Amino acid sequence: MALFAPAGTPKDVVAALNEAAKKSLETPKVKEALATAGVSAWYMTPQELDQQVRKDIDYWQPVIRKANITIE
């Protein structure tokens, strides 16, 4: 799970959203709610998230193609 913004979102808006998300992940109330839901959360910069998404695409794309998975 991650927080995304539309392509072309101004960098200052992305930075503000990123900072707000980071701060919220650090609050005890959010930490408790996530733990109760059985979710482990950690912070990534937009650049780190971009790298992770690209890595996930590289990993899963061959699996999806081999299994002939399509979107209906």
Backbone as CSV, one residue per row, in Angstrom:
resi,resn,N_x,N_y,N_z,CA_x,CA_y,CA_z,C_x,C_y,C_z
1,MET,0.859,-1.156,0.000,0.000,0.000,0.000,0.909,1.223,0.000
2,ALA,0.527,2.191,-0.774,1.319,3.411,-0.838,0.417,4.582,-1.189
3,LEU,0.936,5.754,-0.996,0.233,6.978,-1.338,0.794,7.479,-2.663
4,PHE,-0.094,7.643,-3.656,0.314,8.119,-4.970,-0.437,9.393,-5.308
5,ALA,0.159,10.190,-6.170,-0.487,11.389,-6.705,-0.479,11.266,-8.228
6,PRO,-1.367,11.977,-8.898,-1.400,11.900,-10.364,-0.065,12.350,-10.981
7,ALA,0.256,11.773,-12.134,1.440,12.204,-12.872,1.347,13.700,-13.126
8,GLY,2.460,14.368,-13.018,2.481,15.804,-13.265,2.161,16.655,-12.051
9,THR,1.923,16.015,-10.908,1.670,16.785,-9.688,2.924,17.607,-9.375
10,PRO,2.768,18.889,-9.109,3.937,19.726,-8.827,4.786,19.165,-7.673
11,LYS,6.101,19.317,-7.819,7.022,18.754,-6.822,6.781,19.300,-5.423
12,ASP,6.389,20.568,-5.317,6.146,21.117,-3.985,4.914,20.480,-3.341
13,VAL,3.939,20.119,-4.150,2.750,19.440,-3.625,3.119,18.027,-3.192
14,VAL,3.909,17.322,-4.011,4.380,15.980,-3.644,5.168,16.050,-2.345
15,ALA,6.037,17.030,-2.211,6.836,17.184,-0.989,5.946,17.423,0.228
16,ALA,4.918,18.255,0.072,4.013,18.533,1.190,3.216,17.288,1.575
17,LEU,2.709,16.563,0.588,1.981,15.318,0.873,2.892,14.300,1.540
18,ASN,4.107,14.204,1.047,5.077,13.273,1.603,5.377,13.594,3.066
19,GLU,5.568,14.850,3.354,5.859,15.258,4.732,4.666,14.983,5.640
20,ALA,3.466,15.245,5.159,2.263,14.972,5.956,2.117,13.475,6.219
21,ALA,2.376,12.664,5.213,2.293,11.208,5.389,3.335,10.732,6.392
22,LYS,4.541,11.254,6.272,5.616,10.874,7.199,5.230,11.216,8.635
23,LYS,4.745,12.430,8.839,4.344,12.856,10.185,3.222,11.981,10.731
24,SER,2.251,11.635,9.874,1.137,10.824,10.360,1.596,9.424,10.761
25,LEU,2.552,8.865,10.012,3.059,7.531,10.355,3.793,7.522,11.689
26,GLU,4.248,8.683,12.119,4.994,8.787,13.378,4.094,8.994,14.590
27,THR,2.802,9.244,14.383,1.921,9.516,15.515,1.503,8.216,16.205
28,PRO,1.401,8.253,17.521,0.993,7.051,18.260,-0.369,6.515,17.818
29,LYS,-1.314,7.400,17.528,-2.662,6.965,17.138,-2.622,6.165,15.831
30,VAL,-1.872,6.642,14.850,-1.766,5.923,13.570,-0.995,4.621,13.760
31,LYS,0.090,4.672,14.522,0.863,3.444,14.788,-0.018,2.382,15.430
32,GLU,-0.823,2.801,16.409,-1.712,1.862,17.102,-2.775,1.302,16.151
33,ALA,-3.374,2.170,15.343,-4.402,1.720,14.399,-3.830,0.722,13.394
34,LEU,-2.653,0.994,12.888,-2.020,0.079,11.936,-1.673,-1.245,12.597
35,ALA,-1.140,-1.188,13.816,-0.795,-2.411,14.539,-2.042,-3.249,14.816
36,THR,-3.127,-2.597,15.184,-4.390,-3.294,15.429,-4.881,-3.993,14.162
37,ALA,-4.634,-3.362,13.020,-5.046,-3.946,11.739,-4.042,-4.972,11.221
38,GLY,-2.940,-5.161,11.973,-1.925,-6.112,11.556,-1.053,-5.619,10.416
39,VAL,-0.915,-4.304,10.319,-0.155,-3.692,9.233,1.164,-3.148,9.755
40,SER,2.237,-3.473,9.051,3.534,-2.861,9.326,3.725,-1.746,8.315
41,ALA,4.013,-0.570,8.785,4.198,0.563,7.889,5.577,1.158,8.101
42,TRP,6.144,1.642,7.025,7.397,2.353,7.120,7.399,3.458,6.085
43,TYR,8.253,4.406,6.306,8.330,5.588,5.471,9.316,5.373,4.328
44,MET,8.943,5.836,3.145,9.831,5.887,1.990,9.741,7.274,1.378
45,THR,10.852,7.745,0.860,10.807,8.991,0.096,10.126,8.706,-1.236
46,PRO,9.680,9.742,-1.935,9.105,9.500,-3.260,10.072,8.755,-4.189
47,GLN,11.349,9.068,-4.084,12.342,8.405,-4.928,12.470,6.922,-4.559
48,GLU,12.459,6.622,-3.273,12.538,5.221,-2.836,11.303,4.443,-3.280
49,LEU,10.135,5.072,-3.181,8.908,4.414,-3.618,8.953,4.150,-5.121
50,ASP,9.428,5.122,-5.893,9.558,4.942,-7.330,10.459,3.743,-7.636
51,GLN,11.585,3.640,-6.956,12.495,2.508,-7.162,11.825,1.188,-6.788
52,GLN,11.072,1.169,-5.697,10.399,-0.056,-5.262,9.334,-0.486,-6.254
53,VAL,8.561,0.469,-6.749,7.520,0.146,-7.729,8.148,-0.418,-8.996
54,ARG,9.221,0.189,-9.459,9.908,-0.315,-10.655,10.457,-1.725,-10.429
55,LYS,10.992,-1.961,-9.245,11.498,-3.291,-8.896,10.355,-4.304,-8.888
56,ASP,9.221,-3.923,-8.301,8.055,-4.818,-8.264,7.535,-5.120,-9.670
57,ILE,7.511,-4.110,-10.533,7.077,-4.328,-11.918,8.009,-5.314,-12.613
58,ASP,9.308,-5.114,-12.462,10.283,-6.024,-13.076,10.113,-7.454,-12.581
59,TYR,9.753,-7.601,-11.323,9.570,-8.930,-10.734,8.274,-9.589,-11.216
60,TRP,7.177,-8.848,-11.152,5.864,-9.437,-11.412,5.465,-9.500,-12.882
61,GLN,6.002,-8.630,-13.717,5.601,-8.610,-15.119,5.794,-9.957,-15.818
62,PRO,6.941,-10.630,-15.669,7.086,-11.942,-16.310,6.115,-12.991,-15.755
63,VAL,5.835,-12.915,-14.484,4.903,-13.859,-13.859,3.508,-13.668,-14.455
64,ILE,3.088,-12.431,-14.568,1.769,-12.105,-15.102,1.653,-12.552,-16.562
65,ARG,2.701,-12.271,-17.323,2.666,-12.676,-18.739,2.651,-14.197,-18.881
66,LYS,3.480,-14.878,-18.108,3.554,-16.349,-18.197,2.220,-16.971,-17.803
67,ALA,1.557,-16.399,-16.815,0.272,-16.926,-16.353,-0.886,-16.430,-17.215
68,ASN,-0.589,-15.575,-18.174,-1.601,-15.012,-19.075,-2.722,-14.308,-18.297
69,ILE,-2.328,-13.560,-17.297,-3.286,-12.814,-16.478,-3.639,-11.528,-17.206
70,THR,-4.923,-11.243,-17.300,-5.387,-10.029,-17.950,-6.394,-9.307,-17.065
71,ILE,-6.569,-8.050,-17.363,-7.555,-7.238,-16.638,-8.862,-7.298,-17.390
72,GLU,-9.944,-7.542,-16.673,-11.258,-7.595,-17.321,-11.942,-6.259,-17.238
